[in-house]
Amino acid sequence: MKLVSYSAGDGKVHPGALSGEAVIDLSAAGYADTLAVIAAGLASVPSGPALPLKQVKLHAPLLNPPRVFGIGLNYRDHAAETNSALPTAPVVFFKMQTAIIGPGETIVLPKNSTQPDYEAELAFVIGKGGFRISAAAWREHVYGYTIVNDVSARDVQKATSQWSLGKSFPTFCPMGPAIVTQDEIADPHALAIQLTIDGEVMQNSNTGELIFRIPSLIEYISSITPLLAGDVVSTGTPAGVGAGRNPKRWLRPGETVTITVERLGSLTNPVAAERA
């Protein structure tokens, strides 16, 4: 199932499931939002009223996750391009819920940063929460997968040892277009991942290059804090980011960024400068 958040004529955001070129309204089945769908573990499309996909606006598939965890330096090639040693434990930070936007919404470059960067990432969404989850039980706890652009203000990020604020400006967490339930993805560690800016390929890799894979991330994070239904974990980015290039290549107003992950679709966002 492909879980989405959408709005139509009434302006309200509804939970939905993609079915071909239509969206099934899950609010008709009693779900208030996609977090309620995830907590219930729904993974198959129920019958219900449908709208043509072209008549709705898609939002981020999960607008109210309890937390968004980011993982830094989690691709070998990305660590190499930034001259960083391979981490011996996952590098974990947070992206604030207020940074979340959906497909087609604008990434706004803040006035107080001159180094805005892009990062294509595979993210997984927790379905069944838990504390001290073993790596072997990881599939019992993953609801599904989505795409995240871990937009980062590198100058703010590197100003201190704490990364979260530099990654949490408004609009710095594009997500979507859908959450694909885990039964549709046989192996999340074998997916092509690519990012383009105005059609130019900037990142092109495969999730097989992850240093810490999903079972390890679940075991590690849940050994410290209980994971909750709806938690999003964005697993890191491959080589090709602006900070790793020579010369550096920062996001610019007027550009369009597209991330494509195999089996998950594409997430496209335009870029604009913050208004004075």
N, C-alpha and C positions, 0 to 999 in steps of 0.2 A: 504494500500500500504506500502511496505517496501522500503524506499528510501536509496540508497547507493551511495558512490563514488567509482569508480573502474578505473583501467588501464588495458590495454591489449597490443597488439603488438606495438602500436605507442608510448607507454610510457607516453601519456597524461592522465590526470585524467578527467574522464567523470562523469556526473550525470547519475544514472541508477535506475531502479526499479526491484526488484526481482520478478520473475514469475516462481514459481516452481524451477527447477534446471537451470534456465536461467536468464540473466540480459538483460532487455530492455534498449537500449541506449536512454536516454532522451535528449541528445545533438542534436539528429536528429530532435527533436520537437522544437528546437530553444532555449533550456535552456543552459546557459553557465556553470552553476555549480549548486550544490544542494541548495545554498542560493537563487538562482533565482527561483528554483522550489518551495521552501518554501514561498517566497514572493508572488508568484503567487497563492498559495493555492492549488496546484495540489494534489489530494488525491486518484486518481484512475489511474491504469496503462493504458497508451495509447498504441496504436499499434505502432510498430517501429522495427528496426533491433534488433536482439537478439544474444547474445553470450552464450555458455554454461558456467555455473558458475565456473566449474573447470578450465576454460581457462583464468580467469581474477584474478587480485589481488584486494582485497577489501582494501580500505583506510578508515580512519575515515569518517563517513557519512557526516560530515560538517567540512570542513577544515578551513573555514573563518568566524566563527560566530562573530558578532559584539562584544559580550562579553560572558564570561563564569562565571556565578555567582555560588559560592558554598555556601551551608548552613551548618553551624556547629551545633553540639549537637542537632540534630533534631529527634533522636530516644530516647525514655525514657530509654531503657536498655543501650544505649551507654553513656548517661549522667551519669547513675549510675556507670558504670564500670570505668569511669574516675573521679569519685568523684566530679562531677560538678552539681551545682544547675540547675534545669530546667530553660531554658531561658524564659523571659517574652516577648521577641520580637525575631524575627528571627536573628540569628547570620550570617551575610552576609560577604563574602570575594570574591576575584576574583582569577581565574586561568588564566594565560596568554595564548593567542592563540598559542604561540610558544611551549607550553607544549603538544599540541595535537598530538597523534599518533593513528594508527588504529589497527584493529585486527591482531595478529601475529607479530606486531612490538615489538621491545625490550625496556623494561623499563630499563633505565641506572641509576645505583645508583651513585650519585655524590661523588667525592672525599672529598668534604667539608661537609659531613654529615655522622654520624654514626648511625642514627636512622630512616632509611627509612621504612615507614609504608604503608599498603594497606587499601583501603576503598571501599567496594562495594556500588554503589549508583544507584538509579533510577534518570534519568534526563528527564526534559521535554524541548521542543523546542517551542519557540514562533513563531506563524504564523502571526497573525494580531497584530501589535504593538498598543501601546496606553499609555496614561497618566491618572493616577488616575482611574484605572479599578476597578470596584466593584467585590467582591468575587463571587457574583451571576452570573457574566458574564464570568467566567474563561474559559469555554469551547469554547467561541467564539475566544479566543486568543491563544489556544494551538494547534500547528500543529501536534505534535506527541511526541513520547517517545523513549529514547535510554538508553544505559548503559554507565556509567562513572566509572572509577577507580580513585578515588581522592587520588592518591599517594601523600604522605606527608613526608617531612623531619622534624620529630618532634623536633629535637634540634634547627633547624633554625626557625621553626614555633613558638616555645615557647620562643625564645630569646627576643622577643618584644611582644607587644600587637597586632601587625599587622600580620596576618597570610599569606597574599597573596604570599610573596616571598618564604616561605617554602613549598608552594604548586605549585610552578611554574617552577621548574627546567625543562629543556628539557626532554620530554617523560613522564612527571608526570600527563598527562591527557589522558590516553587511553580511546577511545570512540568507540562505535559500537556494533554489526556489522552493524546495520541499524537503521534508524529512522522509527518507526512503527507509521503510522498516527493514530490520536486519535479515528477515527471511528472504529478501530479494537480492542480497549481496552475499555471495558464497564466501568471498575472502576479501575483507577490506584492506588487506595488505598487498593487494595486487591490482591497484587501480591507477590508470594514467591520470596525471594531474598537470594542468597547463594554465598559465595566465598570459593574456595578451593585453596590450594597450594600443588602442586604435588599430587592431589587427596585427601588430608586431608581437611576436612571441618573446616573452621576457623570462618565463619559467616553464620548464618542460621536464617532467620527472615522473616518478612512480612511487606510490606509497610503500612499495617494497623496500625503499631506502630509509624508512623510519629507523631510528636508533632504538627508542623505547616504543614498543608496539602496544596496541590497545590492552591486551591482558596485563602487561606490566604497569601501564598507567593506572588502570582500575585498582590493581592491588596496592600500588604505592599511595595514591591519593586517599583511598579508603582506609589505609592503615593510620591515617592522621586525622581525617574528618569523615564522618559518614556521608556517603553519596546519597543524593536525593533525587526522586523522580523529576525529570526535567532538567537536571544539570547538563550543561553542554561542555564538552571537552574538545577544544580545538588542538589538533595533534602536532602542529608545527608546520614549517614551510621549507620547501626545497631551495636549491641555489637559484640565483637570478634576481634577487631583490635589489632595490636601488642602492642600499648601503654597501652591497658587496661588489658593485661595479666600479670601474676606473675609466672615466670619472664617475662620481656618484650620479645616480639617476633618480630624481625625486618626482613625485606626482605633480602634475601641472593642471591648472584650470583649463577646462574645455576638452580634456581627454575622456575616454571611455575605457573602463577596465572590465574585462570579462575573464572569469575563472570557469574552467570546465573540468569536471571530475567524472571519469568513466562511470556510467550507470546512475549518476546523480543529476546530470544535466548541467546547465550553465547559469552562472550568476553574473549579471551585467549591471554596472553602476556608472553613471556619469560623474565627473569631478568638477567642482566649482570652488572659487575662493569665498571665504567668509566675507559677508558684506560689511562695510564700514559702519 
